[in-house]
Amino acid sequence: MFFEYPKLLWLLALPVLLILFYLYRELSGKNPYFTVSTIVPWSARGSGIKRYTRHVPFVLRIIAISAIVVAIARPRSSSVYERIDTEGIDIILALDVSTSMLARDFTPDRINAAKEIAIQFIAERPTDRIGVVVFAGESYTQSPLTTDRATLINLVKEIECGLIDDGTAIGNGLTTAVARLKDSQAKSRVVILLTDGVNNAGEISPQMAVEIAKTYGIRVYTIGVGAMGTAPYPVMTPFGVELQQMKVEIDEPLLQNIAEETGGEYFRATDNSKLLEIYGEINKMEKSKTMVDSFPIYKELFMRFALIALCAILLEMALRFFVIRQLPD
């Protein structure tokens, strides 16, 4: 057992001081008194066990104070460790965050729909390591491969359009995703690349990125996001933001080629149900055993001390008001 806030244990000096003061008061005979005409009613007070029971409430109070101090110091136990072998694959979600993802042919718009899809996907893959890469005119890693679902979901929620240079650098996005997977020991390594546009930026061409993915044996699933024909897009005008119909341009031949050359599959996502096909395809993959790092399992122990303090306080009150009738000596 160890304490999260060990310095608070210095407060245990308080009950020690109370004990010393109590002993001093008892031994010095400086107890409160009053004068009565006869002591007959109390003549037997000093005999038997009753003579000592008057100290019980004080003992209970010391126990309560000590238990409270220990509880607020937050005792914890880490004697149990956990190592988990999981059957899973390593997956990188590569999400387009160019401003065209603000189009509202999805509800409420493409970027938020893509984030919701990604979060749903992460939640339904509990045994896989998953990471996130975002790209527009450039790319960066939002989260490396991890099994920490809560942190990963929070990082996905923070994704927004406009944080990096605008454009659609599909080659850069795919290359960054491959870089996060190239050192993985998993037998199945997958990139799910989601975009709504045509490659028009970046230093690395999509074909070069495909060759790099093939070199490392990484399978790429591509998703073209957007309605057929046109889609409403928010445009700033002198009268405020207005929705204007814009032509949906997705380089489907490129996305199909990326998927085919890497052994993946291309999907056109006009609604969220299309993503279920990706789930089904990934679930068919061969899964490899992954060792999750061992972590100590911390067990909080403060509650037992808090209960001890509560029981001591209640028992002291019960004794004082219903059992022991203290009168001065």
Legacy VTK file of the C-alpha trace (Angstrom):
# vtk DataFile Version 3.0
C-alpha trace
ASCII
DATASET POLYDATA
POINTS 329 float
0.000 0.000 0.000
1.188 3.526 -0.751
-0.298 7.000 -0.472
-1.021 9.470 -3.253
-0.571 12.391 -0.857
1.835 11.108 1.824
2.559 14.574 3.212
-0.979 14.703 4.609
-0.044 11.902 7.011
1.639 14.564 9.130
-1.896 15.369 10.265
-1.744 12.169 12.318
0.147 14.281 14.819
-3.217 15.843 15.717
-4.709 12.706 17.351
-1.377 12.152 19.137
-1.599 15.635 20.657
-5.220 15.012 21.639
-4.223 11.790 23.373
-1.450 13.568 25.313
-3.831 16.330 26.339
-6.461 13.783 27.395
-3.942 11.845 29.515
-2.701 15.066 31.082
-6.217 16.070 32.002
-7.047 12.658 33.465
-3.847 12.297 35.461
-3.821 15.867 36.758
-7.322 15.570 38.140
-8.377 18.765 36.432
-11.837 17.555 35.549
-14.961 19.686 35.851
-16.923 19.289 39.094
-19.910 20.629 41.031
-21.062 20.402 44.624
-23.985 18.176 45.685
-25.514 17.421 49.044
-24.881 13.683 48.843
-22.912 11.323 46.634
-25.096 8.314 47.267
-26.434 8.131 43.693
-22.878 7.973 42.384
-21.310 5.966 45.148
-20.871 2.913 42.893
-19.714 4.890 39.876
-16.062 4.146 40.289
-16.409 0.399 40.535
-16.524 -2.226 37.822
-16.286 -1.852 34.091
-18.296 1.393 34.036
-15.242 3.141 35.381
-13.448 2.595 32.106
-16.261 2.835 29.575
-16.285 6.616 29.850
-13.033 6.611 27.858
-14.552 4.701 24.932
-16.045 7.767 23.159
-12.671 9.483 23.190
-10.987 6.361 21.763
-13.614 6.212 19.024
-13.050 9.881 18.240
-9.293 9.311 17.892
-9.966 6.343 15.605
-12.314 8.486 13.459
-9.828 11.360 13.133
-6.962 8.992 12.284
-9.055 7.139 9.684
-10.115 10.422 8.061
-6.493 11.557 7.792
-5.476 8.258 6.205
-8.451 8.410 3.806
-7.655 11.917 2.527
-4.026 10.843 1.996
-5.552 8.467 -0.600
-4.141 5.012 0.118
-3.757 2.835 -2.963
-2.626 -0.664 -3.767
-0.712 -1.673 -6.906
0.263 -5.214 -6.016
-1.734 -6.668 -8.917
-0.442 -6.326 -12.476
-2.165 -7.058 -15.736
-0.847 -8.332 -19.047
-3.341 -8.871 -21.813
-2.988 -10.908 -24.954
-5.485 -9.650 -27.517
-6.386 -10.867 -30.968
-6.406 -7.806 -33.208
-4.990 -5.826 -36.079
-3.314 -2.447 -36.378
-5.439 0.208 -38.067
-4.786 3.832 -39.002
-7.742 6.065 -39.823
-6.624 8.735 -42.300
-9.233 11.529 -42.366
-9.482 14.399 -44.837
-9.942 17.721 -42.990
-9.898 20.078 -45.963
-12.530 22.833 -45.969
-14.605 20.939 -48.529
-15.449 18.567 -45.656
-17.719 21.342 -44.361
-20.232 20.527 -47.123
-23.644 19.719 -45.682
-24.754 16.773 -47.753
-24.183 14.849 -44.513
-25.752 15.743 -41.175
-24.591 18.103 -39.811
-21.700 18.153 -42.310
-19.100 15.795 -43.750
-16.372 16.335 -41.155
-18.661 15.782 -38.183
-20.268 12.772 -39.819
-16.788 11.362 -40.498
-15.819 11.928 -36.855
-18.963 10.175 -35.635
-18.241 7.257 -37.961
-14.657 7.088 -36.728
-15.755 7.117 -33.084
-18.286 4.373 -33.740
-15.627 2.351 -35.523
-13.136 2.790 -32.650
-15.729 1.769 -30.054
-16.593 -1.397 -31.959
-12.951 -2.563 -32.306
-11.954 -3.189 -28.644
-9.081 -5.588 -29.415
-7.303 -3.574 -32.120
-4.645 -0.920 -31.891
-5.943 2.143 -33.726
-4.327 5.448 -34.639
-5.503 8.581 -36.452
-3.865 10.675 -39.166
-5.441 13.842 -40.568
-4.583 15.553 -43.812
-5.533 18.519 -45.959
-2.773 20.453 -47.774
-0.368 18.650 -45.424
-0.694 15.809 -42.936
0.124 14.980 -39.339
-0.535 12.275 -36.758
-3.446 13.027 -34.444
-2.835 9.838 -32.436
-0.301 6.998 -32.786
-1.418 3.385 -32.499
-3.025 2.829 -29.131
-5.487 0.634 -27.253
-6.591 3.565 -25.071
-10.094 3.984 -26.464
-11.110 6.930 -24.256
-8.091 9.051 -25.198
-8.387 8.151 -28.863
-12.067 9.111 -28.997
-11.313 12.451 -27.316
-8.587 13.147 -29.890
-11.002 12.383 -32.723
-13.527 14.807 -31.226
-10.871 17.560 -31.361
-10.399 17.221 -35.131
-11.546 20.314 -37.035
-11.227 21.796 -40.484
-8.943 24.784 -41.005
-6.221 23.840 -38.531
-3.698 23.168 -41.305
-3.141 24.460 -44.845
-6.094 23.783 -47.088
-6.004 21.374 -49.989
-6.213 17.615 -50.489
-2.835 15.881 -50.189
-3.912 12.262 -50.478
-0.325 11.102 -51.057
0.936 12.847 -47.930
-1.934 11.528 -45.835
-1.394 7.947 -46.963
2.374 8.159 -46.486
1.991 9.465 -42.934
-0.440 6.643 -42.172
1.988 4.068 -43.579
4.794 5.547 -41.478
2.746 4.868 -38.336
2.307 1.210 -39.364
5.638 0.255 -40.930
7.229 -0.901 -37.655
4.165 -2.820 -36.491
4.598 -6.554 -35.914
0.925 -7.314 -36.561
0.180 -9.637 -39.441
-2.693 -7.419 -40.584
-1.972 -3.714 -40.987
-4.686 -1.546 -42.421
-5.229 2.069 -43.473
-8.750 3.396 -43.885
-8.423 6.570 -45.932
-11.447 8.868 -46.093
-11.572 11.838 -48.460
-14.076 13.895 -50.390
-11.903 15.404 -53.088
-9.196 15.233 -55.721
-5.483 15.146 -54.934
-4.234 18.706 -55.492
-1.477 19.274 -52.924
1.432 17.639 -51.152
5.008 16.675 -51.945
4.299 12.947 -52.314
2.168 11.661 -55.139
-0.596 9.148 -54.372
1.113 6.549 -56.585
4.369 6.869 -54.671
2.429 6.468 -51.418
0.817 3.332 -52.821
4.214 1.854 -53.635
5.392 2.550 -50.088
2.270 0.877 -48.674
2.811 -2.161 -50.901
6.436 -2.391 -49.775
5.322 -2.816 -46.175
2.358 -5.045 -47.016
-0.210 -2.545 -45.778
-3.774 -2.889 -46.984
-5.634 0.348 -47.775
-9.391 0.793 -47.762
-10.514 4.027 -49.384
-13.783 5.859 -48.827
-15.084 8.602 -51.078
-17.364 10.846 -49.019
-20.023 12.914 -50.744
-23.433 12.855 -52.320
-23.905 12.282 -56.019
-23.987 15.438 -58.162
-23.938 18.575 -56.025
-23.865 19.333 -52.313
-24.730 22.426 -50.226
-21.590 24.231 -49.098
-21.459 27.178 -46.653
-20.123 30.318 -48.349
-19.487 33.692 -46.707
-21.403 36.503 -48.446
-22.097 40.170 -47.593
-25.340 38.907 -46.045
-23.675 36.264 -43.883
-23.127 32.550 -44.420
-25.277 31.096 -47.169
-25.471 27.602 -48.582
-24.589 27.269 -52.244
-24.718 24.138 -54.338
-21.235 22.964 -55.286
-20.284 20.126 -57.601
-19.042 17.025 -55.778
-15.683 16.035 -57.247
-14.167 12.806 -55.951
-11.289 11.143 -57.785
-12.882 7.709 -57.660
-10.481 6.134 -60.187
-7.548 7.142 -57.955
-9.197 5.820 -54.794
-10.133 2.590 -56.548
-6.569 2.179 -57.782
-5.125 2.733 -54.290
-7.446 0.092 -52.850
-6.900 -2.457 -55.627
-3.100 -2.215 -55.643
-2.854 -2.674 -51.876
-5.426 -5.452 -51.586
-8.152 -3.277 -50.078
-11.497 -2.088 -51.324
-13.074 1.215 -52.347
-16.379 2.439 -50.937
-18.504 5.404 -51.891
-20.047 6.723 -48.687
-23.220 8.671 -49.303
-24.490 7.768 -45.836
-23.238 6.154 -42.645
-24.535 2.691 -43.473
-21.853 2.305 -46.137
-19.202 2.192 -43.465
-20.700 -1.038 -42.136
-19.322 -2.724 -45.237
-15.841 -1.721 -44.120
-16.481 -3.218 -40.694
-17.535 -6.475 -42.310
-14.465 -6.566 -44.529
-12.045 -5.854 -41.699
-13.672 -8.490 -39.482
-12.859 -11.089 -42.130
-9.161 -10.355 -41.928
-6.727 -12.661 -40.222
-6.121 -11.436 -36.711
-2.739 -11.464 -35.029
-1.936 -11.725 -31.330
-0.885 -8.455 -29.773
0.655 -8.091 -26.323
-0.647 -5.049 -24.515
1.914 -3.497 -22.190
1.532 -4.443 -18.553
0.206 -1.792 -16.242
-0.298 -1.821 -12.484
-3.930 -2.047 -11.498
-4.412 0.589 -8.837
-6.966 -0.255 -6.181
-8.299 2.665 -4.192
-8.365 1.896 -0.463
-9.629 5.196 0.966
-13.219 3.960 1.161
-12.489 1.392 3.853
-10.883 4.072 6.051
-13.785 6.433 5.395
-16.184 3.693 6.520
-14.112 3.106 9.653
-14.315 6.824 10.441
-18.064 6.911 9.845
-18.698 3.863 12.027
-16.519 5.286 14.806
-18.369 8.631 14.733
-21.807 6.987 14.770
-20.813 4.628 17.571
-19.411 7.486 19.638
-22.632 9.454 19.249
-24.699 6.416 20.185
-22.626 5.798 23.304
-22.685 9.430 24.384
-26.416 9.980 23.969
-27.907 6.574 24.746
-25.473 4.531 26.841
-22.975 6.591 28.785
-24.381 9.415 30.896
-21.278 11.402 31.689
-21.312 13.386 34.843
-18.411 15.298 36.345
-16.347 13.603 39.040
LINES 1 330
329 0 1 2 3 4 5 6 7 8 9 10 11 12 13 14 15 16 17 18 19 20 21 22 23 24 25 26 27 28 29 30 31 32 33 34 35 36 37 38 39 40 41 42 43 44 45 46 47 48 49 50 51 52 53 54 55 56 57 58 59 60 61 62 63 64 65 66 67 68 69 70 71 72 73 74 75 76 77 78 79 80 81 82 83 84 85 86 87 88 89 90 91 92 93 94 95 96 97 98 99 100 101 102 103 104 105 106 107 108 109 110 111 112 113 114 115 116 117 118 119 120 121 122 123 124 125 126 127 128 129 130 131 132 133 134 135 136 137 138 139 140 141 142 143 144 145 146 147 148 149 150 151 152 153 154 155 156 157 158 159 160 161 162 163 164 165 166 167 168 169 170 171 172 173 174 175 176 177 178 179 180 181 182 183 184 185 186 187 188 189 190 191 192 193 194 195 196 197 198 199 200 201 202 203 204 205 206 207 208 209 210 211 212 213 214 215 216 217 218 219 220 221 222 223 224 225 226 227 228 229 230 231 232 233 234 235 236 237 238 239 240 241 242 243 244 245 246 247 248 249 250 251 252 253 254 255 256 257 258 259 260 261 262 263 264 265 266 267 268 269 270 271 272 273 274 275 276 277 278 279 280 281 282 283 284 285 286 287 288 289 290 291 292 293 294 295 296 297 298 299 300 301 302 303 304 305 306 307 308 309 310 311 312 313 314 315 316 317 318 319 320 321 322 323 324 325 326 327 328
